[in-house]
Amino acid sequence: MNILHISDLHFGPRHWEGDDQILLEKINSYDADMVINTGDNTTDGLEDEYAAAGSFLKAIRGMLKRRS
């Protein structure tokens, strides 16, 4: 089983200056059976930060892999 761990995404006004799409493509390039996300997903806990983090996390393959 391949597990990919990501942490501390910190969506919000002090979020990293990089391109989320490039990061998403890199994460999805791994053959992970499971992705574990820990740490802070938002900077200030604001609704729009949670929405941005949720959209990003939903786009990760393996995050919500269904069992057959």
Buried (B, 14 or more C-beta within 10 A) or exposed (E): EEEBEBEEBBBBEEBEEEEBEEBBEEBBEBEBEEBEBEEBBBBEEEEEBBEBBEEBBEBBBBBEEEEE
